[in-house]
């Protein structure tokens, strides 16, 4: 158990770090260590903070983390191979739209009474988390101000926390606005669920990197994630849900048996994930959950392709074409990997490519 704890930690935190003496990545070296049945008892966890709490300092590096409300256990593929009798439990999310115009349940649960009734029924039926949204993402939805969205969500979150039957259920806030997210967290939400992956509703693939508004929003959302130690759900999208459904620029992946939409999602979402977790102020990679965005800027055939082959979004594989820099997209976690950064550097002079982490795949 002690050996597994010592070896698993650096793989999760610094998998691509090159050992100064051996010239190999941490993930490569520790993957060479013989794995045993005992090692398989070490599982990864996703901690869900017990909120609300008030940080004790304005300096984010000195803020003490909150207590844990609960945690979700999951395992890497190699651990599952050793744990033949163990299967990870699929987490069920119940979506609560406190809006008058959402496509699924608009106006059905937009009062405290109906909202609480729905949450109680969902918890009794086995839901693991309640996702509360106050701004519809359906095409043509009416604009909602920050104040109105906050006034829709925060009272419901507080009511869920005050209700004996539901007070311990994890809550995610479905918003792309940092002000709404923080208000919901202070009311008791535990997770930020952003359909635009921290870049706002107007950001588009290939352009958000130069969009000052998108970059500013990303920084504010990252600060919230670090300040309150909340997991974040980052979804693939391309602006309006009913637009930009063409993935023809990714058809090159079909020669390797990968659908263009899968390549598009893992490339475009991966760009955002990488920006969010790397560098000063980056979020902890193990607190990031990725969502392929079923129904957002995708045809029916694309949606089915992603449902059938979702694991390809985060598998260890070559992505992109032409001269890309080699990099790792850390989606959710970095379990044991066969990637040897030292070895694939030689390809940079030929045809460079990127890598995605070999990880469990999650979506809401």
C-alpha positions in Angstrom: 0.0 0.0 0.0 2.8 2.4 0.9 4.7 1.7 -2.3 1.5 2.3 -4.4 0.8 5.6 -2.6 4.4 6.8 -3.3 4.3 5.8 -6.9 0.8 6.8 -7.8 1.2 10.4 -6.5 3.9 11.6 -9.0 2.1 9.9 -11.9 -1.0 11.9 -11.2 0.8 15.2 -10.5 3.8 15.3 -12.8 3.4 12.4 -15.4 5.5 14.2 -18.1 8.3 15.3 -15.8 11.7 14.1 -17.2 13.9 12.4 -14.6 17.2 14.5 -14.7 19.4 11.4 -14.4 17.6 8.8 -16.5 16.1 11.1 -19.1 12.7 9.4 -19.0 9.3 10.6 -18.0 7.9 9.8 -14.6 5.0 7.9 -16.1 7.3 5.8 -18.3 9.6 4.9 -15.4 7.0 4.0 -12.9 5.0 2.1 -15.5 8.0 -0.3 -15.6 7.6 -1.2 -11.9 5.9 -4.5 -11.5 2.3 -4.1 -10.5 0.7 -6.4 -8.0 -2.8 -7.2 -6.7 -1.9 -5.2 -3.6 -1.1 -2.1 -5.8 -4.6 -2.3 -7.3 -6.2 -1.4 -3.9 -5.0 2.2 -4.5 -7.9 4.0 -6.3 -8.2 7.6 -7.4 -10.8 9.8 -5.8 -12.6 13.0 -6.8 -13.2 15.0 -3.6 -16.3 17.2 -3.5 -15.8 20.1 -1.1 -18.3 20.8 1.7 -19.5 24.3 0.8 -20.2 27.1 1.5 -17.1 28.2 3.4 -15.3 31.5 3.6 -11.7 31.5 2.6 -9.4 32.9 5.3 -7.1 34.9 3.0 -7.1 36.8 -0.2 -3.9 35.0 -1.2 -5.0 31.9 -3.0 -1.8 30.0 -2.1 -2.5 30.4 1.6 -6.2 29.5 1.6 -6.9 26.3 3.4 -9.0 23.8 1.5 -12.6 23.1 2.7 -13.7 20.0 4.4 -14.9 17.1 2.1 -18.6 16.6 1.7 -18.1 13.3 -0.1 -15.8 11.8 -2.7 -16.2 9.6 -5.8 -13.9 6.7 -6.4 -12.7 5.7 -9.8 -9.9 3.7 -11.3 -7.6 3.7 -14.2 -7.8 1.0 -16.9 -4.7 -0.8 -15.6 -6.1 -0.9 -12.1 -9.3 -2.4 -13.4 -7.3 -5.1 -15.1 -5.9 -6.1 -11.8 -9.2 -5.6 -10.0 -11.1 -8.2 -12.0 -14.0 -8.2 -9.6 -14.3 -4.4 -9.4 -16.3 -2.2 -11.7 -16.6 1.6 -11.3 -20.1 2.9 -10.5 -21.6 5.2 -13.1 -22.5 8.5 -11.5 -26.1 9.7 -12.3 -26.7 13.4 -12.6 -30.2 14.8 -12.2 -30.7 18.1 -14.1 -32.8 20.7 -12.5 -33.6 23.7 -14.8 -35.1 26.5 -12.8 -36.0 28.3 -16.0 -39.2 29.0 -17.9 -37.8 28.0 -21.3 -35.4 25.0 -21.1 -35.9 22.4 -23.8 -36.4 19.5 -21.3 -38.2 20.8 -18.2 -38.7 24.5 -18.6 -41.3 26.0 -16.3 -41.8 22.6 -14.6 -39.4 23.1 -11.7 -38.9 26.9 -11.5 -40.4 27.4 -8.1 -38.9 26.4 -4.8 -41.7 23.9 -4.1 -41.5 22.1 -7.4 -37.7 22.3 -7.5 -37.3 20.7 -4.0 -39.9 18.0 -4.9 -37.9 17.1 -8.0 -34.6 17.0 -6.0 -36.2 14.7 -3.3 -37.5 12.4 -6.0 -34.2 12.3 -7.8 -32.2 11.5 -4.6 -34.6 8.8 -3.7 -34.3 7.3 -7.2 -30.5 7.1 -6.8 -29.1 10.4 -8.2 -25.5 11.1 -7.2 -25.5 14.8 -8.0 -28.0 17.6 -8.8 -27.2 20.0 -11.6 -28.9 23.3 -11.2 -29.2 25.7 -14.2 -30.9 29.1 -14.6 -30.1 30.0 -18.2 -31.4 27.8 -21.1 -28.8 26.9 -23.7 -31.4 26.0 -26.3 -31.3 27.8 -29.6 -33.2 31.1 -29.5 -33.4 31.2 -25.7 -34.2 34.6 -24.2 -31.2 36.5 -22.7 -31.0 36.4 -19.0 -29.0 38.9 -16.9 -26.4 37.9 -14.4 -28.6 39.1 -11.5 -31.7 37.2 -12.8 -29.7 34.0 -13.3 -28.3 34.3 -9.8 -31.7 34.9 -8.3 -33.0 31.8 -10.0 -30.2 29.5 -8.9 -28.9 30.6 -5.4 -32.3 30.3 -3.5 -32.8 26.8 -4.8 -29.3 25.7 -3.8 -29.8 27.1 -0.3 -33.1 25.3 -0.1 -31.6 22.0 -1.1 -28.9 22.4 1.6 -31.5 23.3 4.2 -33.7 20.3 3.4 -32.9 17.3 5.7 -33.6 14.8 2.9 -31.3 16.5 0.4 -28.7 18.5 2.3 -25.9 16.0 1.7 -26.4 15.6 -2.1 -23.6 17.1 -4.2 -24.8 20.1 -6.3 -23.3 21.4 -9.5 -24.1 24.9 -10.9 -24.7 25.0 -14.6 -23.4 28.4 -15.7 -20.7 30.1 -17.8 -20.6 33.2 -15.7 -18.1 33.5 -12.8 -20.5 35.8 -10.8 -23.3 33.2 -10.9 -20.9 30.4 -10.1 -19.5 32.1 -7.0 -22.9 33.0 -5.7 -24.0 29.4 -6.1 -20.9 28.1 -4.4 -21.5 30.5 -1.5 -25.1 29.1 -1.3 -23.7 25.5 -1.1 -22.9 24.2 -4.6 -19.9 21.9 -4.9 -19.1 21.8 -8.7 -18.9 24.2 -11.6 -20.4 22.9 -14.8 -19.6 25.1 -17.8 -21.0 24.3 -21.3 -18.4 26.7 -22.8 -15.4 25.4 -20.9 -14.5 28.8 -19.3 -14.4 30.8 -22.5 -17.9 32.2 -22.8 -20.9 31.8 -25.1 -19.4 33.7 -28.0 -16.0 32.0 -28.2 -15.2 29.7 -31.1 -12.5 27.1 -31.8 -9.4 28.7 -33.2 -10.3 32.2 -32.1 -10.8 32.2 -28.4 -7.0 32.1 -27.8 -6.8 35.7 -29.1 -10.1 36.9 -27.5 -9.3 39.0 -24.5 -12.9 38.7 -23.2 -12.7 34.9 -23.3 -9.2 34.8 -21.7 -10.3 37.1 -19.0 -13.4 34.9 -18.2 -11.2 31.8 -18.2 -8.9 33.4 -15.6 -11.8 34.4 -13.4 -13.3 30.9 -13.5 -9.9 29.3 -12.8 -9.6 31.6 -9.7 -12.9 30.4 -8.5 -11.9 26.7 -9.0 -8.7 27.2 -7.0 -10.3 29.4 -4.3 -13.0 27.0 -3.4 -11.3 23.7 -4.5 -14.3 22.8 -6.7 -14.3 20.1 -9.4 -15.2 21.6 -12.8 -17.0 20.1 -15.7 -15.7 21.4 -19.1 -17.9 20.8 -22.1 -17.1 20.9 -25.8 -19.1 23.4 -27.7 -18.9 25.8 -30.6 -21.1 28.7 -29.7 -24.8 28.3 -30.5 -25.9 24.6 -30.1 -27.6 24.4 -33.5 -24.7 25.9 -35.5 -21.2 24.8 -36.7 -21.8 21.1 -37.1 -19.2 20.5 -39.7 -16.1 18.5 -38.7 -14.7 18.0 -42.2 -11.3 19.5 -41.2 -10.8 16.5 -39.0 -11.5 13.8 -41.6 -7.8 12.9 -41.8 -8.4 10.9 -38.6 -10.7 8.5 -40.4 -7.7 6.9 -42.0 -6.8 5.6 -38.5 -10.4 4.5 -37.7 -11.4 7.6 -35.8 -14.5 9.6 -36.7 -13.9 13.3 -37.5 -16.2 14.4 -34.7 -14.2 12.5 -32.1 -11.0 14.0 -33.4 -12.6 17.5 -33.4 -13.9 17.1 -29.8 -10.6 15.8 -28.4 -8.6 18.5 -30.2 -10.8 21.5 -29.5 -11.7 20.6 -25.9 -8.2 19.5 -25.3 -6.9 22.9 -26.2 -9.0 24.5 -23.5 -8.3 21.8 -20.8 -4.6 22.3 -21.4 -4.8 26.0 -21.0 -6.9 25.6 -17.8 -4.6 23.2 -15.9 -1.2 24.3 -16.9 0.9 27.2 -15.7 0.6 29.5 -12.6 -3.0 29.5 -11.3 -3.9 26.3 -13.2 -6.6 24.0 -11.8 -5.7 20.6 -10.4 -5.9 18.1 -13.2 -7.7 15.6 -11.0 -10.5 18.1 -10.5 -11.3 18.4 -14.2 -14.2 16.4 -15.7 -14.6 16.5 -19.5 -18.0 16.5 -21.3 -18.0 15.8 -25.1 -21.1 18.0 -25.5 -23.7 15.6 -26.8 -26.3 17.7 -28.8 -24.2 20.8 -29.0 -23.0 21.6 -32.6 -23.3 18.0 -33.6 -25.5 16.0 -35.9 -27.5 13.0 -34.7 -24.9 10.8 -36.3 -22.1 12.7 -34.5 -23.9 12.3 -31.2 -24.2 8.5 -31.7 -20.6 8.3 -32.7 -19.5 10.0 -29.5 -21.7 7.8 -27.4 -20.3 4.7 -29.0 -16.7 5.8 -28.9 -16.4 8.2 -26.1 -13.3 6.6 -24.7 -11.4 7.7 -27.8 -11.7 11.3 -26.7 -9.1 10.8 -24.0 -7.1 7.8 -25.2 -3.4 7.8 -25.7 -3.1 8.5 -29.4 -1.7 10.7 -32.1 -3.9 13.7 -32.9 -3.7 16.5 -35.3 -1.7 16.8 -38.5 1.2 18.9 -39.7 3.6 20.5 -37.3 2.0 20.5 -33.9 4.0 20.6 -30.6 3.8 17.4 -28.6 1.7 17.9 -25.5 -0.5 16.0 -23.1 -4.1 16.9 -22.5 -4.9 16.0 -18.9 -8.6 15.2 -18.8 -9.8 14.2 -15.4 -6.6 12.4 -14.4 -3.4 10.9 -15.7 -3.3 7.2 -14.7 -0.5 4.8 -15.7 0.6 5.7 -19.2 2.8 4.0 -21.8 3.8 7.4 -23.1 7.6 7.9 -23.2 8.1 11.6 -23.9 11.9 11.0 -24.2 11.2 8.6 -27.1 8.7 10.6 -29.1 10.7 13.8 -29.1 12.5 12.4 -32.1 9.3 12.7 -34.1 9.2 16.5 -33.8 11.6 16.9 -36.7 9.4 14.8 -38.9 5.6 15.0 -38.3 4.8 16.3 -34.8 1.6 15.4 -33.1 -0.1 15.7 -29.7 -1.1 13.2 -27.1 -4.2 12.8 -24.9 -4.2 11.1 -21.5 -5.3 7.5 -21.2 -8.0 8.1 -18.6 -11.5 7.4 -17.5 -14.1 9.4 -19.5 -16.9 11.3 -17.9 -19.8 13.4 -19.1 -23.0 14.8 -17.6 
